[in-house]
Amino acid sequence: MPMEADKTMFEIYRDTTYTGKYRVVYYTELTEANKEYEINKAMAGEHFYDGFVRNFRKDEAKEIIEGLLRRMNEGETLSPDEIEAALGEHSAAR
């Protein structure tokens, strides 16, 4: 069974304050220097999807997420289920 440290928590949200663009924040990668700022930005936005990705091959998962954000920011409508399906094996159980 994977330990908590074996996964990274993230959230996809829409920035409703400035750009209207979809963004991602990786909560478990935040530092003391940027934690408050990034959390406040996400909280001010519109929640879309949250979950965990496995740290094993995390860079691949981040590339998938960036591609999904790019598609959504270009106007494509995706559902949370489609996000989950796209992450596939990179998704970690909550």
Buried (B, 14 or more C-beta within 10 A) or exposed (E): EEEEEEBBBBBBBBBEEEEEEBBBBBBEBBEEEEEEEBBEBBEEBEEBBBBBBBBEEBEBBBEBBEEBBEBBBEEEEBEEEBBEEBBEEBBBEE
